[in-house]
Amino acid sequence: MSFAGETKKELCKSILRLDKCCKFAVLYGILLFGNKFSVNEIKIVTEKDFIKETVYSLFKELFDIEPKIRGKQRHDNQITYTISVTEKEDIMKIENKYGFPGGASSIGINFMLLQNECCHKAFLKGAFITGGSVTNPEKRYHLEFATPHYYLFNDMKVFLMEKDIPVKNVIRKGHYIIYFKESESIEDMLTLMDATSSLFKMMDIKIVKDIRNHTNRITNCETANITKTVNASAKHVEAIEKIIDAYGSLAHLDDDIRQVAEKRLENPESTLNELGDMFTPPMSKSAINHRLKKILLIAEEL
């Protein structure tokens, strides 16, 4: 199951423990972000068994309504479930509790139904179950809510910003999208919805990614340093061999320069610090570097 599916399954399980007022808030979020919410029909479409069962049980417990459930098998053998309420008497029960917008274009959040702080979290659970998604944090950080209704989109932005969670938005394929790309904001959202297991899993993945990235940075830095050392050493050796070819040996060089040249020929892979430590007393990195530069200049003059 995907990370988004696991998160929604966790939210559905947590609904069982909620007080009745919060269950009403959950169902309200599910209905607003579902597929259809009007005086003529209520419809929710899902591929998840646990969402189908959760929605059915909420209708049954809160309104004593048994919604119609229809399953349709797709070409990939996945079953898509449609949960619908079409009976006028049943729709009236829901209308008496939640009210209905004047039309699809005016669907928004009735904040009077969410006066208790505990119901805010419950409402977000429901909204995420039908209108939300979250990407596997191993790949990238992305959580979003999607709706085709402008007023619902705008109300949701206000609702989340009042929770001090910075939101971003975009229009994609006729849907208004509220999204989060910062890991901290996604963690805040999972915390707000009480998706504890998903939160901990994301935090574990984030720690591993941070360690991996840190290790890669160190490795890249070390590789760059090694490459730099090898390239510099190759130039030194080439210059020393050029001098030997010209004079037959290094005997004509000053002792301090000749000794460094001999050490470099014997230890082409060593760093300047390592070359310095080979002398008694040890020579500094700058002293070794100064003598090697003189060797390069001598070779250039040949």
SVG drawing of the C-alpha trace seen along z (x, -y; Angstrom):
<svg xmlns="http://www.w3.org/2000/svg" viewBox="-38 -33 113 41">
<polyline fill="none" stroke="black" stroke-width="0.4" points="0.0,0.0 1.2,-3.5 2.2,-6.0 -1.0,-8.0 -3.1,-4.8 -1.4,-3.9 -2.1,-7.4 -5.7,-7.3 -6.1,-3.9 -4.6,-5.2 -7.1,-8.1 -10.0,-5.8 -9.0,-3.6 -8.7,-6.7 -12.2,-7.7 -13.6,-4.8 -12.3,-6.4 -13.8,-9.9 -16.7,-11.5 -19.9,-11.8 -19.4,-15.6 -16.1,-14.8 -17.6,-12.0 -20.1,-14.5 -17.1,-16.8 -15.2,-13.9 -18.3,-13.1 -18.7,-16.8 -15.1,-16.9 -15.7,-13.6 -18.8,-15.0 -17.4,-18.4 -14.3,-16.9 -16.2,-13.9 -17.5,-13.6 -21.0,-15.0 -22.8,-16.8 -26.2,-18.3 -29.9,-18.2 -30.3,-15.6 -27.5,-13.2 -24.6,-12.5 -21.8,-10.4 -18.3,-9.3 -16.1,-7.3 -13.1,-5.3 -10.8,-2.4 -10.2,-1.6 -12.2,0.9 -11.5,-0.8 -12.8,-4.1 -15.9,-2.5 -16.5,-0.8 -15.7,-4.0 -18.1,-6.1 -20.8,-3.5 -20.5,-3.1 -20.6,-6.9 -23.8,-7.3 -25.3,-4.3 -24.2,-5.5 -24.9,-9.2 -28.0,-9.3 -29.3,-5.7 -28.8,-5.7 -27.6,-2.7 -26.1,-4.2 -26.0,-2.3 -22.7,-0.7 -21.8,0.3 -18.5,1.9 -17.1,1.8 -14.1,3.8 -11.6,2.0 -9.3,3.5 -6.5,3.8 -8.8,5.8 -9.0,2.9 -12.5,2.3 -13.9,-1.2 -16.6,-1.7 -19.4,-4.3 -21.2,-5.1 -24.3,-7.1 -27.4,-8.5 -30.3,-9.3 -33.4,-8.9 -35.1,-12.3 -35.8,-11.3 -32.2,-10.4 -30.9,-13.5 -33.2,-15.6 -31.6,-14.1 -28.2,-15.2 -29.4,-18.6 -30.9,-19.3 -27.5,-18.7 -25.1,-20.3 -27.3,-22.4 -26.7,-22.5 -25.1,-25.2 -27.2,-26.8 -25.3,-24.9 -22.1,-23.2 -20.4,-26.5 -21.1,-27.8 -19.9,-24.8 -17.8,-26.0 -17.2,-25.3 -19.9,-26.3 -17.5,-27.1 -20.5,-27.2 -20.4,-23.4 -16.8,-23.4 -16.8,-25.4 -15.1,-22.9 -11.3,-22.7 -11.4,-18.9 -13.7,-19.0 -11.1,-20.9 -8.8,-17.9 -11.7,-15.6 -12.8,-17.7 -9.2,-17.6 -9.2,-13.8 -12.4,-13.6 -11.2,-16.2 -7.9,-14.3 -9.7,-10.9 -11.6,-12.0 -9.7,-15.1 -6.1,-14.6 -3.0,-12.8 0.6,-12.6 3.7,-11.4 6.1,-8.8 8.7,-11.0 11.4,-8.6 10.8,-10.2 9.9,-13.8 7.9,-15.9 4.4,-16.8 1.0,-16.8 -2.2,-18.3 -5.9,-18.8 -7.8,-19.1 -11.3,-20.3 -13.2,-21.6 -15.0,-24.1 -13.5,-27.6 -15.3,-28.7 -14.3,-25.4 -10.7,-25.9 -10.7,-29.5 -12.3,-28.5 -9.8,-25.7 -6.9,-28.0 -8.2,-30.3 -8.9,-27.4 -5.3,-26.1 -3.6,-29.5 -5.4,-30.1 -3.5,-27.0 -0.3,-28.9 0.5,-26.4 1.8,-28.2 0.0,-27.0 0.7,-27.2 -1.9,-26.8 -2.2,-26.2 -4.9,-25.3 -4.4,-21.9 -6.7,-20.3 -9.8,-22.2 -9.1,-21.6 -8.0,-24.0 -5.0,-22.6 -3.7,-23.5 -0.3,-21.9 2.8,-21.7 6.3,-20.9 8.3,-21.6 8.8,-18.6 8.1,-20.6 4.7,-21.8 3.8,-18.2 4.8,-17.0 2.6,-19.7 -0.4,-18.5 0.1,-14.9 0.3,-16.0 -2.8,-18.1 -4.7,-15.1 -3.3,-12.8 -1.7,-10.6 1.0,-9.6 2.3,-6.4 2.6,-8.2 4.3,-11.1 6.9,-8.8 7.5,-6.9 8.1,-10.2 10.5,-11.4 12.5,-8.2 12.8,-8.4 13.8,-12.1 16.6,-11.2 17.9,-8.5 17.8,-10.9 19.6,-13.6 22.3,-11.1 22.7,-9.8 22.9,-13.3 25.5,-14.3 27.5,-11.2 27.4,-11.9 28.5,-15.5 31.5,-14.2 32.3,-11.6 32.1,-14.1 34.3,-16.5 36.9,-13.8 36.7,-12.7 37.3,-16.2 40.3,-16.6 41.8,-13.3 41.3,-14.3 43.0,-17.7 45.9,-15.9 46.3,-13.4 46.3,-16.1 48.8,-18.3 51.0,-15.3 50.9,-14.3 52.2,-17.8 54.9,-17.6 56.1,-14.2 56.0,-15.3 58.1,-18.4 60.7,-16.3 61.0,-13.7 61.5,-16.6 64.4,-17.9 65.9,-14.4 65.7,-13.9 67.4,-17.3 70.2,-16.9 70.4,-13.2 69.7,-13.5 68.5,-16.0 72.0,-16.4 72.4,-20.0 69.4,-21.2 69.7,-22.8 69.5,-20.2 66.2,-21.4 64.5,-21.3 66.2,-18.0 65.0,-16.3 61.4,-17.3 61.6,-16.3 62.9,-12.8 60.1,-12.4 57.5,-13.3 58.8,-10.8 58.8,-8.1 55.3,-9.1 53.2,-10.3 49.9,-9.7 50.8,-11.5 49.3,-14.9 51.5,-17.9 51.0,-17.3 52.0,-13.7 55.2,-14.6 56.1,-17.2 55.8,-14.5 58.4,-12.4 61.1,-14.8 63.1,-15.1 62.2,-17.6 58.8,-17.7 58.3,-20.4 55.1,-22.5 52.6,-22.2 53.5,-25.7 57.2,-24.8 56.6,-21.7 54.3,-23.6 56.9,-26.4 59.6,-24.0 57.3,-22.1 56.4,-25.4 60.1,-26.1 60.4,-22.7 57.5,-23.6 59.2,-26.9 62.5,-25.1 60.8,-22.6 58.9,-25.4 62.3,-27.1 63.7,-24.0"/>
</svg>
